Amino acid sequence: MRKLDRQDLVDILIGCAILGTGGGGSLIEGIKKIDAALKQNKEFVLVDFNELEDEDLVATPYSCGAISPLTDEERKKYEGLPLLDEVPQVVALREMEKYLGREIKAVISTELGGGNTATALYCGAMADKYIIDADPAGRSVPELQHSTYFLNEISIYPISVVNKFGESAIITKVINDYRAEALVRAMAVVSQNNIAVVDHVETVKVLRNTVIKGAISHALEIGKAFRTAKENGKDIASKVADAGNGTVVFRGIVKSNAWDTVKGFTVGELMVEGKEDYSGDTFKVWYKNENIITWRNGEYFATVPDLVCIVDDDNKEPLLNPYGEKGKNVSLIVLPAPKEWTTERGLEVFGPKSFGYDIDWKPFV
């Protein structure tokens, strides 16, 4: 059991933003949530499964929606609607407890991302719940079925959903995680492209062997490597790659970044022109919220489930989609996929073919 201080929390979120592969929500907003909880003297207590009782309930709070900036047209649709005075995920957690008639003892992050991990941490602190050192993805992922819960046939329902306007529902049953994705995504689309979700409520006994243990600690180490490299004027990308057992694969300047919001996802292509050792080469990244498929000089390169992470070398921060402006200097890193995604079933759910690309995944590092 470990009480996390602010430096721990910021390092975790920076690490999560790197491991978020361009998605996972806003790092800036994530840090704001952490600071808001600390200002209220709330505690962030990180635990392992073996520090809880077998029958304790654990829940997964997060946000579902697009990561694109809102258009003026999208903002106008919702003018005049009341806004909640607290974070919707905390409300969704309470609604779930009411529905179940039982206390939820701990929360777990749905993925590693600067925004979504912060949401889980914040919910844990504000609701006086423990935070489990694990997650069901080991990175950020675009869809609800992209989780080790799904790989292990852990039921996603009941699902508590609450939007920023205070509208809420409990989904008592879905056919499968693909249908859950469709239903929750549809609700996000009519909720200004973002909705709070609490799902996968199960006991410690059921969950302990169905998630990626130590995920939060791993993010902390990545975040520390990032921070210390930045503080000491070292090459950030190289230090992050070393900490994550990966490699720097490209450095260059953003040539273009074309994206759109499609059915509740931010979908786009980032083009990078090589510089220095990579001069004359090109690198393309296709993303669906997260970086999914890459090409170097027109040939397939690294793909999911490996992690394609991008560092903004100008601002010395993780690059989140779709904020890769033309002219920005960037470094690209590939980190190895968690082993759970490299099984036959894992690749079926979250390999390149699951996104419509007829290629086989090969471990990059």
PyMOL commands that set and color helices and strands:
alter all, ss='L'
color gray80, all
select helices_A, chain A and resi 6-19+27-39+49-51+72-77+88-100+116-126+148-151+177-189+204-207+215-231+236-243+276-278+339-342+344-350+352-355
alter helices_A, ss='H'
color red, helices_A
select strands_A, chain A and resi 2-3+45-47+57-65+106-107+130-132+134-135+159-162+168-171+194-203+212-213+247-262+265-274+282-288+291-296+299-303+307-312+317-318+329-335
alter strands_A, ss='S'
color yellow, strands_A
deselect
rebuild
show_as cartoon
